Amino acid sequence: MMFISWLVLGLIAGMIAKAVVGGGGGWLVTVLLGVLGAVVGGWISSLLFGISLRGFWNPITWIIAILGGFLVTFVYNKVTKKS
């Protein structure tokens, strides 16, 4: 069940990041970038602020995942030269 919730979180975070940052790819790339963004966001927030990803319904988890999705999508666009 936890795996499915990570995919749902990644999909939603990736779609929001794609809508704001732009670029990205198809739905599979959006999910992968969103999940990777959640992991990167969780890692950075725990490293810098001591805040980690919590439960699926916790608003902090969603904010961290979406901000991580922004970062990962931005880097992906720069690496693949998408706008």
Residue pairs with C-beta under 8 A, 6 or more apart in sequence:
5 56
6 35
6 38
7 31
7 35
9 34
9 35
9 38
9 56
9 61
9 62
9 65
10 31
10 32
10 33
10 34
10 35
10 36
10 37
10 38
10 65
10 69
11 27
11 30
11 31
11 34
12 34
12 62
13 34
13 37
13 38
13 62
13 65
13 66
13 68
13 69
14 24
14 30
14 31
14 32
14 33
14 34
14 35
14 37
14 69
14 73
15 30
15 34
16 66
16 69
17 24
17 33
17 34
17 37
17 66
17 69
17 70
17 72
17 73
18 24
18 30
18 33
18 73
20 70
21 70
21 73
21 74
21 77
22 77
22 82
22 83
23 73
23 76
23 77
23 80
23 82
23 83
24 30
24 33
24 73
24 76
24 77
24 82
25 33
29 76
33 69
33 72
33 73
33 76
34 65
34 69
34 72
36 68
36 72
37 65
37 66
37 67
37 68
37 69
37 70
37 71
37 72
37 73
38 53
38 64
38 65
38 68
38 69
39 68
40 68
40 71
40 72
41 53
41 64
41 65
41 66
41 67
41 68
41 69
41 71
42 52
42 53
42 64
42 65
42 68
44 68
44 71
45 51
45 52
45 53
45 64
46 52
51 60
51 64
53 60
53 61
53 64
53 65
54 60
54 61
55 61
76 82
77 83
